[in-house]
Amino acid sequence: MKMPCTRRAAATVFLGCLFAGAQPAMGQTDSVAVELDAFWAGVSKSVMEWSLAAQKATYHPDAVGVSGTAASHTTSLIWAGFAAREADAGNHVPRHPGLEFRFSSRVHDANAAHEVGLYHYWAEGQEHYYGTVDSYLVRKDGRSLILVEIQLGPAATKAAWDALR
């Protein structure tokens, strides 16, 4: 069975982290884990302030995103494609949006990270949404950036979110 290009790239990044000596971050308070926590807090802040420029700045210039359902792999785009799609979202700014992350697996070293878990998004007048996050990050110019982001449905549940406390 031939592996799709984006899965192959994601697997290569992940295996590279493992073979380069990446260590699991769960329960550790090392400086990389602290930096990653600050990174995700910045992502949340960019959504709460609805700053599309700040949201885009969390991605590597060559970032790849995969979204849709696991069965169909409906989308695989370079970040610029997401930016064009999000430009329309700028016309429909949600009232009081929020975003939180919880992780079930965190593997990192000083140069790369693989973060897996759930996110919780909400906004006034909208249903709360729980989704999966599966991101590969790299360090560039002294800061972490998302290189590969995989958001494949179906949506997560509040029970799954609560289980990650």
Disulfide bonds with the S-S distance in Angstrom:
none
